Amino acid sequence: MLDNAMQYSHRLLAEVVQPGDHVVDATMGNGHDTLFLANLVQSQGRVFSFDIQTAALSATEARLEKQLPDHQHVQLIQDSHDQLTQYVDTPISGAVFNLGYLPGGDKQIITHSASTIAAVQQCLQLLKVGGRVVLVCYYGHPGGAAELAKLLEFTANLDQHQFTCLRYEFINQVHQPPILLAIERRK
């Protein structure tokens, strides 16, 4: 069976993220990706996890406490992902974005293309050769289609000599299943 967008994003990251690496969860949400990344980099690595909502930090901290009691290598940051380089100044091997709104949270608080693209650009500046940035784009909510359109334009215009970009989607499913965009640094 084919992986859904989230499963495939994890597979793409697991292929390049190693113990000891530094990584970014640009939209921590309920902490699923933060936990996944923390397990990949292990205690000798570092996870920088961002969200603007207190509820996201609380949910993520609770998930980590329950499933990874020793998570000193995870830094939860209550700030916009477009402030990434204020907190991260080391090379990263991967970054993940889940775009849209916090599941179970306020659906009026959504990601926006301007801050998302600024955050992706910052990740690309820090990304090691062979590293990957993956974006799971949920776009079935107000504002989601506009953000997706801007991201598609942005990724399509990245220099092919420096980056390889992938679009992964199911084309025969209803209810606007998420689209995965992946960017890999070539040089």
N, C-alpha and C positions, 0 to 999 in steps of 0.2 A: 504494500500500500504506500502511496506517495505521502511524504511528510506534509503537514500543514505549514503555514508560513512560520509559526513560532518554532516548531520542531526543526525545520530546516535552518532557521537562524542559529539555533543551538548547535546543530551539526557543523555549520560553517565556522562558527567560533571555536568549537572543540578541535577542529583540524589545525588551528594556528596558535591557540593560547596554551601556554605551557606553565608548569609550576614555577613560581618566581616572577612571572610577568606582571606588568601593570595593565589594568583594563578599566573601562568606563561603562557604567550603566547610566545613560543619560536621562532616563525616565524611570525611576525606581518603582513607581506604582506600588503594588503589594509585595514586592520583594522577590518575586520568582527568578528574575534574571540576575539580581544581585546575588542570591544564594547559588545559582548555577555558576556564575563567574567566580565566586569565592571558592567553590569546590575545585574549579579548574586551576586557579593560581595557587591554591593551598596557602598555608600560613606564611610561606616565604615571599608571596606575591602581595599585590595591593589592588583593592577594588575601590574606585571612586564612584559613588552612587548619588545621583542628583534627583531632587524633586522640589517643587515649590510648596507642596501641601503638607501640613503637619500630619494629616491622616496617613499619608504615604510613608513618612518616616516612622510613625508608630507601628503601622502594619509590618513594615520591613524589619524593624527592630524585633518585634514579636516573633516573626518567622525565623530570624537568625538565632534568637535565644532558644527557640524550640528545636531547630534542626541543625544548628552549627554553634553550639555554646561557646567555642573558642573562635571568635570572629574579630579579633583585634586588628586583623589586616583589612577590614572593611571600614571605609569612612563614609558615613551617611551625611550628605550635605543638603541643607535646606536652602536652595538657591536655584535660579534658572540655569538650565544647561548651557545657555549662551554665555555664562560666566566661567565656563570650564577652565580656561587657562589661568584664572585667578587661584585655582586650587591644584591644578595638575601641571607640572613642568617637566615630567620625565617621559621618555618614549613609551608608547602603549602598543600592545599587540592586537587589541580588539576593543570595540565599543558596540553597544547595542542601544537602539531606540525603539520604544513601542509608542507609536504616535496615536493621539486621540485624547481620551479622557481616562481618569482613574476609575477602573472597574469598581463599582459599588460606591463611587464618590459623586461629586457634583458634576453633572454632565455639561454645565456651563463653563467649567474650567477645562480648556482644551489646549493642545499644543498648536503653535502657529508657525507658518513657514519661515518668517523672518528670524525668529530665535532658533528654530530647528536648523536652518541652513547655516546660521552663524556657528552653532555648536558643531555641526558636521565639519565645517571648514577648520575649526580648531582641532577637532579629532584628526583630521587628515594631516595637519601640520605636525602632530605628535606621533602619527602612525609609523611604525617600523615597516621596512620592506617585507612584504609577505603578510602583513597585518590586514585585518578586515574590520570595516564598519558595516553593521547590518541595521536596516531600518524596517520594522514591521509597521506598515501603514494601514491603520484602520481609518476608513474614509466615509463610512455610512452615516455620519452625524453632521449637523450643520458646521460648516467650515472645513470639514475633512477633505472634501474633493478639491477645494482650492489649495490646501496644503500639499496634497498629493501631486497636483499639476505642477506646482513650483518645484517640488523635489524631483519629479521626472525631468523637468527642464534642466535643473541644476546638474543632476547626475549624467544626463545625456551630453552635457557640454564639458565634462571633465576631460583633461588631456589623456588620450588613450595610451600615450607613451609612459605616463606616470601611474595611471589607474585603470583597472579593469572593472567594469560595472555590469551587474546582473539584475534582471527583473524576473521574479518568480511569482506566478499567479495561476490560480485556477480560473479557467474561462467559461466553464459551464455550470458554475454554482450560483445559487440565488443569494440574496441578502448581502451582496458586496463583501465577499470574503477578503481578508487582508491581503495586501500585496507586499512582497518582500523585495527590498532593494539592497544589494550588497555591493560594497566598494572594496577592492583589494589594491593595496599599494604595490606597484611593480618595481619602481626605483625611486 
